[in-house]
Amino acid sequence: MKKHVYSFGNGTDDGDGKMKDTLGGKGAGLDEMCRAKLPVPPGFTISTEVCNLYFESGNKVPAEVDAQMNEALAALEAKMGQKLGDVNNPLLVSVRSGAKFSMPGMMDTILNLGLNDETVKTVERRSGNPRFAQDCYRRFIQMFGNVVLDIEKHDFDQIFDARKKKARAKYDTDLTAEDLKAVIADYKKLVEKKTGKPFPQDARVQLAMARDAVFRSWNNDRAIHYRKMNQIPDNLGTAVNVQAMVFGNLGETSATGVGFTRNPSTGEKNFYGEFLINAQG
């Protein structure tokens, strides 16, 4: 059986930096960082070839790919000592696109996958930070709702901004855990109204839906236009990177950001980066 899923992290690196055709730029970079013994959160990459197989099969992933993904997920769960969807010790993951060539902002990302009405309570209890747990859940519903369920970002923003106004909150971080619970309730009502179904609670169903949505994002209008502008072939496909979550929104000592080994404006050889405190994305 051909290999379609490549694990990385915690001493595992099924690929390397030369495999951009198969793993995409992000997946190849993750494997190369693992080989350099950097502290990379573990995960797995579903190859770019599966993206083409998905479209050729009528927007379905072949059964053999599903089987390999489940094996890689079991290995990730063993590394983390957590299980996706487990009420007592839930694993949360990010699901990101990653084509051979960088296409920043053109395709889609989902964070905090694995949260549902029960696992969010566990995250709240184990972190001792109710606001953090509810913030992760509302972000997940919003990203999943937009990327996977095709609900406009504006619809979610209206709900969030209305709650900020009601709470007289100047910044997003001024909203309390109770405020965020109210936002989540309204988000779930929006999802049911727009799709006719409740927000999915099964974490494995969430993962399969998110994976397929990332493949579909290869052919969204933004990505098609970007490829045309940059003369990137349409048949390369995107990989999907599933990785254990780390959190930039745990408080004032956490952050999210991006770093470069060169100044991206001038090319000068010095470290350059930017970040947001107590945020994700």
SEGU-938933 format. One line per 2 residues: their letters; for each residue x negated, y negated, z of N, C-alpha, C. Coordinates in steps of 0.1 Angstrom, whole numbers, padded with zeros to 4 digits. Atoms other than C-alpha are relative to their C-alpha. Example, Ala and Ser with C-alpha at 12.3 -4.5 7.8 and 13.67 -1.06 7.14 Angstrom:
<recs>
AS) -0009:0012:0000:-0123:0045:0078:-0009:-0012:0000 | 0009:0011:0000:-0137:0011:0071:0008:-0011:0008
</recs>
This chain:
<recs>
MK) -0008:0012:0000:0000:0000:0000:-0009:-0013:0000 | 0008:0012:0001:-0014:-0034:-0009:0002:-0009:0012
KH) -0001:0008:-0012:-0022:-0057:0019:0006:-0014:-0003 | -0006:0013:0002:0000:-0088:0022:-0001:-0009:0012
VY) 0000:0008:-0012:-0004:-0099:0058:-0013:0002:0007 | 0014:0000:-0005:-0037:-0109:0074:0000:-0006:0014
SF) 0001:0005:-0014:-0042:-0113:0112:-0012:-0008:0003 | 0011:0008:-0004:-0065:-0138:0129:0001:-0003:0015
GN) 0000:0004:-0014:-0076:-0148:0164:-0003:0011:0010 | 0003:-0010:-0011:-0088:-0131:0196:-0008:0011:-0005
GT) 0009:-0010:0005:-0116:-0113:0178:0004:0006:-0013 | -0004:-0006:0012:-0096:-0105:0147:-0001:-0011:-0011
DD) 0000:0009:0011:-0102:-0121:0113:0000:0009:-0013 | -0001:-0009:0011:-0089:-0100:0084:-0005:-0007:-0013
GD) 0004:0007:0012:-0099:-0127:0059:-0012:-0009:0003 | 0011:0010:-0002:-0125:-0154:0054:0002:-0012:-0009
GK) -0002:0013:0006:-0130:-0189:0040:0000:0001:-0015 | 0000:-0001:0015:-0135:-0176:0004:0013:0005:-0006
MK) -0012:-0006:0005:-0100:-0162:0002:0011:-0009:-0001 | -0010:0011:0002:-0081:-0194:-0006:0011:0005:-0010
DT) -0010:-0005:0010:-0064:-0177:-0036:0011:0008:0007 | -0009:-0010:-0007:-0048:-0151:-0012:0006:-0006:0012
LG) -0004:0005:-0013:-0046:-0169:0021:0004:-0015:0000 | -0002:0014:0000:-0042:-0205:0010:-0011:-0007:0007
GK) 0011:0008:-0006:-0065:-0233:0022:0001:0001:0015 | -0002:0000:-0014:-0050:-0233:0057:-0004:0014:0006
GA) 0003:-0014:-0005:-0051:-0195:0062:-0015:0003:-0001 | 0014:-0003:0001:-0086:-0192:0049:-0009:-0008:0010
GL) 0007:0008:-0010:-0097:-0221:0072:0001:0006:0014 | -0002:-0006:-0013:-0082:-0204:0102:-0009:0012:0002
DE) 0008:-0011:-0001:-0100:-0172:0095:-0015:-0004:0001 | 0014:0004:0000:-0133:-0190:0089:-0003:-0006:0014
MC) 0002:0005:-0014:-0129:-0208:0123:-0001:0011:0010 | 0001:-0012:-0008:-0123:-0175:0139:-0014:0006:-0001
RA) 0013:-0006:0002:-0155:-0162:0124:-0011:-0008:0007 | 0010:0009:-0007:-0173:-0192:0139:0002:-0001:0015
KL) -0003:-0002:-0014:-0159:-0182:0173:0006:-0013:0006 | -0008:0012:-0006:-0138:-0214:0177:0013:0005:0006
PV) -0012:-0005:-0008:-0108:-0211:0201:0013:-0002:-0008 | -0012:0001:0009:-0081:-0206:0174:0011:0008:0006
PP) -0012:-0008:-0005:-0046:-0196:0187:0002:0011:-0010 | -0001:-0011:0009:-0040:-0162:0172:0013:-0001:-0008
GF) -0012:0000:0009:-0015:-0155:0144:-0002:0009:-0012 | 0002:-0007:0013:-0012:-0141:0109:0005:-0008:-0012
TI) -0003:0007:0013:-0010:-0153:0073:0007:0010:-0009 | -0007:-0008:0011:0015:-0139:0047:-0005:-0006:-0013
ST) 0008:0004:0011:-0003:-0141:0014:0008:-0008:-0010 | -0006:0008:0011:0004:-0165:-0015:0008:0009:-0010
EV) -0006:-0009:0010:0013:-0135:-0037:0014:0003:0004 | -0014:-0003:-0005:0044:-0128:-0015:0009:-0011:-0004
CN) -0009:0011:0005:0057:-0163:-0025:0005:0003:-0014 | -0004:-0003:0013:0058:-0152:-0061:0009:0012:0000
LY) -0008:-0012:-0001:0072:-0118:-0052:0014:-0004:0005 | -0012:0004:-0005:0099:-0136:-0032:0010:-0006:-0011
FE) -0008:0006:0011:0111:-0156:-0062:0004:0011:-0011 | -0003:-0011:0010:0108:-0126:-0086:0010:0010:0005
SG) -0009:-0010:-0006:0129:-0105:-0062:0014:-0007:0003 | -0013:0007:-0003:0158:-0130:-0062:0001:-0006:0013
NK) 0001:0006:-0013:0147:-0149:-0031:0002:0010:0011 | 0000:-0010:-0010:0141:-0118:-0011:-0015:0005:0002
VP) 0013:-0005:-0003:0109:-0105:0006:0001:0015:-0001 | 0000:-0015:0001:0101:-0068:-0004:-0002:0006:0014
AE) -0001:-0007:-0013:0106:-0043:0024:-0014:0003:0006 | 0013:-0003:-0004:0069:-0034:0025:-0007:-0012:0007
VD) 0005:0013:-0007:0061:-0071:0034:0006:-0001:0013 | -0006:0001:-0013:0086:-0071:0061:-0006:0010:0010
AQ) 0006:-0010:-0009:0070:-0039:0076:-0014:-0005:0004 | 0013:0005:-0004:0035:-0055:0075:0001:-0012:0009
MN) -0002:0012:-0009:0048:-0087:0091:0004:0005:0014 | -0004:-0005:-0013:0064:-0067:0119:-0012:0006:0007
EA) 0012:-0006:-0006:0031:-0049:0125:-0009:-0011:0005 | 0008:0011:-0004:0012:-0082:0126:0006:-0008:0012
LA) -0007:0007:-0011:0038:-0097:0149:-0002:0008:0013 | 0002:-0009:-0012:0034:-0067:0173:-0014:-0002:0005
AL) 0014:0003:-0004:-0004:-0073:0173:-0001:-0013:0006 | 0000:0013:-0006:0001:-0110:0180:0006:0000:0014
EA) -0007:-0001:-0013:0025:-0102:0209:-0010:0007:0010 | 0009:-0007:-0009:-0001:-0078:0223:-0012:-0009:0004
KM) 0011:0010:-0003:-0029:-0105:0221:0005:-0010:0010 | -0005:0011:-0008:-0007:-0131:0238:0006:0005:0013
GQ) -0007:-0006:-0012:0010:-0107:0264:0014:-0006:0001 | -0014:0006:0000:0043:-0122:0253:0007:0007:-0012
KL) -0007:-0005:0011:0071:-0111:0230:0010:-0010:-0006 | -0009:0009:0006:0091:-0131:0205:0015:0004:0004
GD) -0014:-0002:-0004:0126:-0135:0219:0002:0006:0013 | -0001:-0006:-0013:0118:-0119:0252:0005:-0010:0011
VN) -0006:0010:-0009:0139:-0136:0279:-0010:-0002:0012 | 0008:0001:-0012:0113:-0130:0307:-0014:-0007:-0003
NP) 0013:0006:0003:0081:-0140:0288:-0001:-0002:-0015 | -0002:0002:0014:0089:-0154:0254:-0013:-0006:-0007
LL) 0010:0006:0009:0063:-0160:0226:0007:-0010:-0009 | -0005:0010:0009:0068:-0192:0207:-0011:-0002:-0011
VS) 0010:0001:0012:0052:-0197:0172:0004:-0012:-0008 | -0002:0009:0011:0048:-0222:0145:0000:0007:-0013
VR) -0001:-0006:0013:0056:-0214:0109:-0004:-0011:-0010 | 0005:0011:0008:0036:-0235:0084:-0003:0006:-0014
SG) 0004:-0003:0014:0030:-0235:0046:-0015:-0002:-0001 | 0014:0001:0002:-0005:-0233:0032:-0004:0004:-0014
AK) 0004:-0004:0013:-0012:-0234:-0005:-0015:0000:-0002 | 0015:0000:0003:-0047:-0230:-0021:-0005:-0014:0001
FS) 0004:0014:0000:-0049:-0267:-0026:0009:-0008:0010 | -0008:0008:-0010:-0039:-0292:0001:0011:-0008:-0007
MP) -0011:0008:0005:-0005:-0307:-0005:0007:-0006:0012 | -0005:0006:-0013:0000:-0329:0026:0014:-0006:-0001
GM) -0014:0005:-0001:0036:-0335:0035:0010:0004:-0010 | -0009:-0004:0011:0050:-0318:0005:0009:0012:0003
MD) -0007:-0011:-0004:0061:-0286:0021:0004:-0001:0015 | -0006:0001:-0013:0076:-0277:0054:-0006:0008:0011
TI) 0005:-0006:-0012:0067:-0268:0090:0011:0002:0010 | -0009:-0002:-0011:0087:-0254:0119:-0008:0004:0012
LN) 0007:-0002:-0013:0075:-0256:0155:0010:0006:0010 | -0007:-0005:-0012:0086:-0238:0187:0010:0011:-0003
LG) -0009:-0011:0004:0103:-0209:0169:-0001:0011:0011 | -0001:-0010:-0011:0115:-0183:0194:0009:-0006:0011
LN) -0009:0005:-0010:0135:-0207:0215:0014:0002:-0003 | -0015:-0001:0001:0172:-0201:0221:0006:-0004:0014
DE) -0006:0005:-0012:0197:-0208:0249:-0005:0007:0012 | 0005:-0007:-0012:0181:-0182:0272:-0015:-0002:0002
TV) 0015:0002:-0001:0143:-0185:0264:-0003:-0014:0004 | 0003:0014:-0004:0145:-0223:0269:0000:-0001:0015
KT) -0001:0000:-0014:0155:-0216:0305:-0013:0006:0006 | 0012:-0006:-0005:0124:-0194:0310:-0012:-0009:-0002
VE) 0011:0010:0002:0101:-0220:0295:0001:-0011:0010 | -0002:0011:-0010:0116:-0246:0318:-0005:0005:0013
RR) 0004:-0005:-0013:0111:-0224:0348:-0015:0002:0001 | 0014:-0004:-0001:0076:-0212:0340:-0009:-0013:-0002
SG) 0008:0012:0001:0063:-0247:0330:0002:-0009:0011 | -0004:0009:-0011:0080:-0264:0359:0003:-0014:-0005
NP) -0002:0013:0007:0088:-0292:0334:0012:0001:-0009 | -0012:-0001:0007:0124:-0292:0324:0001:-0009:-0013
RF) -0001:0009:0011:0120:-0322:0301:-0008:0006:-0012 | 0008:-0006:0011:0092:-0304:0281:0008:0011:-0007
AQ) -0007:-0011:0006:0113:-0273:0276:0012:-0005:-0009 | -0012:0005:0008:0144:-0292:0264:-0005:-0008:-0012
DC) 0006:0008:0011:0122:-0315:0242:-0004:0010:-0011 | 0004:-0010:0010:0108:-0284:0225:0012:0006:-0007
YR) -0012:-0006:0006:0142:-0269:0219:0007:-0009:-0009 | -0006:0009:0009:0157:-0300:0205:-0008:-0003:-0013
RF) 0009:0001:0012:0127:-0304:0181:0002:0012:-0009 | -0002:-0012:0008:0131:-0268:0170:0013:0000:-0007
IQ) -0013:0000:0006:0168:-0271:0163:0000:-0010:-0012 | 0001:0010:0010:0161:-0303:0143:-0008:0005:-0012
MF) 0009:-0005:0011:0132:-0288:0122:0007:0012:-0007 | -0006:-0012:0006:0150:-0255:0117:0012:-0004:-0008
GN) -0012:0005:0007:0182:-0273:0108:-0002:-0006:-0013 | 0004:0007:0013:0165:-0294:0082:-0006:0009:-0010
VV) 0009:-0008:0009:0140:-0270:0067:0008:0013:-0005 | -0006:-0013:0004:0160:-0237:0068:0014:-0001:-0004
LD) -0014:0001:0002:0196:-0248:0069:0004:-0012:-0009 | -0002:0011:0009:0193:-0278:0046:0009:-0011:0005
IE) -0008:0011:-0006:0209:-0303:0070:-0009:-0013:-0001 | 0008:0012:0002:0198:-0339:0063:-0006:-0005:0014
KH) 0006:0005:-0012:0173:-0353:0088:0008:-0012:0006 | -0007:0011:-0004:0194:-0384:0090:0011:0004:0010
DF) -0011:-0005:-0009:0223:-0364:0106:-0005:0002:0014 | 0006:-0002:-0013:0200:-0354:0134:-0004:-0013:0007
DQ) 0005:0013:-0005:0185:-0388:0138:0011:-0009:0005 | -0011:0008:-0005:0219:-0404:0142:0004:0004:0014
IF) -0004:-0005:-0013:0227:-0381:0171:-0011:-0004:0011 | 0010:0003:-0009:0193:-0387:0187:0000:-0015:0004
DA) 0000:0015:-0002:0194:-0425:0183:0012:-0005:0008 | -0012:0003:-0008:0229:-0426:0197:-0002:0003:0015
RK) 0003:-0003:-0014:0217:-0409:0228:-0010:-0010:0007 | 0009:0010:-0005:0188:-0433:0232:0007:-0013:0003
KK) -0008:0013:-0002:0212:-0462:0229:0008:0001:0013 | -0008:-0002:-0012:0235:-0447:0255:-0008:0000:0013
AR) 0009:-0001:-0012:0206:-0440:0279:-0008:-0013:0002 | 0008:0012:0000:0191:-0474:0272:-0015:0003:0000
AK) 0014:-0004:0001:0159:-0457:0263:-0008:-0007:-0011 | 0008:0007:0010:0132:-0477:0246:-0008:0009:-0009
YD) 0008:-0010:0007:0110:-0447:0237:0007:0013:0001 | -0005:-0014:-0001:0118:-0411:0229:-0003:0007:0013
TD) 0004:-0006:-0013:0099:-0401:0260:0007:-0005:0012 | -0009:0005:-0012:0123:-0422:0282:0012:0009:0002
LT) -0012:-0009:-0002:0150:-0396:0276:-0003:0011:0010 | 0002:-0010:-0010:0154:-0372:0305:0004:0014:-0005
AE) -0004:-0014:0004:0159:-0334:0304:0015:0000:-0002 | -0015:0000:0001:0197:-0340:0309:0004:-0007:-0013
DL) -0003:0007:0013:0197:-0365:0280:-0003:0010:-0012 | 0003:-0009:0011:0180:-0339:0258:0009:0012:-0001
KA) -0010:-0010:0000:0204:-0312:0268:0013:-0005:-0007 | -0011:0006:0007:0232:-0335:0256:-0003:-0001:-0015
VI) 0004:0000:0014:0213:-0340:0223:0001:0014:-0006 | 0000:-0014:0005:0209:-0302:0219:0014:0005:-0002
AD) -0014:-0004:0002:0246:-0296:0224:0006:-0007:-0012 | -0005:0007:0012:0254:-0322:0197:-0007:0005:-0012
YK) 0007:-0006:0012:0228:-0307:0174:0006:0013:-0004 | -0007:-0013:0002:0244:-0273:0178:0013:-0001:-0007
KL) -0013:0003:0006:0278:-0287:0170:-0002:-0004:-0015 | 0003:0004:0013:0263:-0303:0139:-0003:0012:-0009
VE) 0003:-0012:0008:0248:-0270:0127:0012:0008:-0003 | -0012:-0008:0003:0281:-0252:0131:0009:-0007:-0009
KK) -0009:0007:0010:0300:-0279:0113:-0006:0000:-0014 | 0006:0000:0013:0275:-0280:0084:-0001:0014:-0006
TG) 0003:-0013:0006:0269:-0243:0080:0012:0010:0002 | -0011:-0009:-0004:0301:-0227:0095:-0005:0011:0009
KP) 0005:-0010:-0009:0279:-0206:0118:-0008:-0006:0011 | 0008:0006:-0011:0263:-0211:0152:-0015:0000:-0003
FP) 0015:0000:0002:0226:-0219:0155:-0005:0014:0004 | 0005:-0014:-0002:0208:-0185:0152:-0008:0002:0014
QD) 0006:-0003:-0013:0198:-0171:0186:-0010:0011:0000 | 0009:-0011:0001:0179:-0140:0175:-0013:-0005:-0005
AR) 0013:0006:0004:0142:-0150:0174:-0006:0007:-0013 | 0006:-0007:0012:0133:-0123:0148:0008:-0005:-0013
VQ) -0007:0006:0012:0161:-0136:0125:-0005:-0014:-0003 | 0006:0013:0002:0148:-0171:0131:-0013:0000:-0008
LA) 0013:-0001:0006:0113:-0160:0120:0002:0004:-0015 | -0003:-0004:0014:0126:-0143:0088:0005:-0011:-0008
MA) -0006:0012:0007:0147:-0173:0079:-0010:-0011:-0003 | 0010:0010:0001:0118:-0197:0085:-0010:0003:-0010
RD) 0009:-0004:0010:0094:-0177:0065:0005:-0002:-0014 | -0006:0002:0013:0117:-0176:0035:0002:-0014:-0004
AV) -0002:0014:0003:0124:-0213:0038:-0013:-0007:-0004 | 0013:0006:0004:0087:-0221:0036:-0003:0004:-0014
FR) 0002:-0004:0014:0085:-0200:0004:0008:-0009:-0009 | -0008:0008:0009:0114:-0219:-0010:-0005:-0015:-0001
SW) 0005:0013:0000:0097:-0252:-0001:-0010:-0002:-0011 | 0010:0001:0011:0071:-0244:-0028:0007:-0006:-0012
NN) -0007:0005:0012:0098:-0254:-0053:0009:-0011:0004 | -0008:0012:-0002:0113:-0284:-0036:-0005:-0012:-0009
DR) 0003:0011:0009:0113:-0317:-0055:-0013:-0007:0003 | 0013:0006:-0004:0084:-0332:-0035:-0012:0008:-0005
AI) 0012:-0009:0004:0061:-0302:-0041:-0001:0001:-0015 | 0000:-0001:0015:0070:-0299:-0078:-0007:-0013:-0006
HY) 0005:0013:0005:0063:-0336:-0084:-0015:-0001:0004 | 0014:0002:-0004:0030:-0335:-0064:-0009:0009:-0009
RK) 0008:-0009:0009:0018:-0305:-0084:-0002:-0005:-0014 | 0001:0006:0013:0026:-0322:-0116:-0010:-0011:-0001
MN) 0009:0012:0000:0008:-0354:-0106:-0015:0004:0002 | 0014:-0004:-0003:-0023:-0334:-0094:-0005:0012:-0009
QI) 0003:-0010:0009:-0023:-0308:-0122:-0003:0013:0008 | 0001:-0012:-0008:-0019:-0279:-0097:0010:0010:-0007
PD) -0009:-0010:0007:-0004:-0247:-0114:0011:0004:0009 | -0012:-0004:-0007:0031:-0237:-0104:0000:0014:0005
NL) -0001:-0015:-0003:0023:-0200:-0102:-0009:0004:0012 | 0009:-0004:-0011:-0002:-0202:-0073:0007:0004:0013
GT) -0008:-0004:-0011:0025:-0200:-0046:-0007:-0005:0013 | 0005:0004:-0013:0021:-0209:-0009:-0001:0012:0009
AV) 0001:-0010:-0011:0010:-0187:0020:0009:-0005:0011 | -0007:0004:-0012:0029:-0187:0053:-0008:0004:0012
NV) 0008:-0002:-0012:0010:-0191:0085:0008:0000:0013 | -0008:-0001:-0012:0026:-0179:0117:-0010:0001:0012
QA) 0011:0002:-0010:0006:-0189:0148:0006:-0003:0014 | -0005:0003:-0014:0011:-0189:0186:-0001:-0015:0003
MV) -0001:0015:-0003:0022:-0224:0198:-0010:-0004:0010 | 0006:0008:-0011:0001:-0248:0217:0008:-0013:0000
FG) -0010:0011:-0002:0019:-0279:0230:-0007:-0014:0002 | 0005:0014:-0002:0011:-0316:0226:0010:-0009:0008
NL) -0010:0008:-0006:0042:-0327:0244:0003:0005:0015 | -0001:-0004:-0014:0035:-0313:0279:-0001:-0012:0010
GE) 0001:0011:-0009:0029:-0348:0293:-0011:-0010:-0005 | 0009:0010:0004:0005:-0377:0293:-0015:0005:-0002
TS) 0014:-0005:0002:-0026:-0354:0293:0000:0010:-0012 | -0001:-0008:0012:-0014:-0336:0261:0002:-0009:-0012
AT) -0001:0009:0012:-0015:-0349:0225:0001:0009:-0012 | 0001:-0006:0014:-0011:-0340:0188:-0008:-0009:-0009
GV) 0008:0009:0008:-0035:-0352:0162:-0006:0008:-0012 | 0007:-0005:0011:-0057:-0346:0132:-0014:-0005:0000
GF) 0014:0004:0000:-0095:-0347:0129:-0007:0003:-0013 | 0008:-0002:0012:-0119:-0350:0100:-0015:-0001:0003
TR) 0015:0001:-0002:-0157:-0345:0097:-0006:-0011:-0008 | 0004:0012:0008:-0158:-0375:0073:0011:-0010:0002
NP) -0010:0010:0000:-0141:-0408:0073:0008:0001:-0013 | -0007:-0003:0012:-0113:-0401:0048:0001:-0013:-0009
ST) -0001:0013:0008:-0113:-0438:0036:-0013:-0003:-0007 | 0013:0005:0005:-0150:-0443:0030:-0009:0012:-0004
GE) 0008:-0012:0002:-0165:-0407:0030:-0012:0000:0009 | 0012:0001:-0009:-0190:-0418:0057:0000:0012:0009
KN) 0001:-0012:-0008:-0203:-0389:0077:0000:-0003:0015 | -0003:0000:-0015:-0188:-0394:0111:0014:0005:0003
FY) -0012:-0007:-0004:-0160:-0378:0130:0011:-0011:0000 | -0011:0009:0000:-0126:-0395:0124:0013:0007:0003
GE) -0012:-0007:-0004:-0093:-0387:0139:0011:-0010:0005 | -0011:0008:-0006:-0059:-0400:0151:0009:0009:0008
FL) -0008:-0009:-0008:-0035:-0387:0177:0011:-0008:0006 | -0011:0006:-0008:-0003:-0393:0196:0001:0008:0013
IN) -0001:-0006:-0013:0000:-0386:0233:0015:0004:0003 | -0013:-0006:-0004:0029:-0364:0246:0009:0001:-0012
AQ) -0008:-0001:0012:0041:-0356:0211:-0003:0013:-0007 | 0002:-0012:0008:0044:-0328:0185:0001:-0005:-0015
G) -0002:0002:0014:0040:-0327:0148:-0011:-0008:-0006
</recs>
